[in-house]
Amino acid sequence: MDTPIRKILKTRIHQYVEYCHGPRSSPWPNKAGRPKITLRVD
C-alpha cells in the first residue's frame, strides 16, 4: 500500500539524498529499494 504519508517520506528522503550527495553521485538508482543511509525525521 502506497499511503500518502509514505509518499511524503519517500519524497523527503529523495530530497535529502540529493542535498547530501548530489543527483550525479547518487550511490543507487532512483528505482532501487531503500537508500543506504540513516535518516532522522524530526
GIVEN-V447139 format. One line per field, one symbol per residue. ss: DSSP state (H for helix, E for strand, - for the rest). psi: psi as a letter, one per 30 degrees, with the letter a starting at -180 (. if undefined). A space follows every 10 residues. Layout:
# GIVEN-V447139
ss: ???
psi: ???
This chain:
# GIVEN-V447139
ss: ---HHHHHHH HHHHHHHHHH H--------- ---------- --
psi: kileeeeeee eeeeeeeeee fleegkgllf glckkhlkkk j.
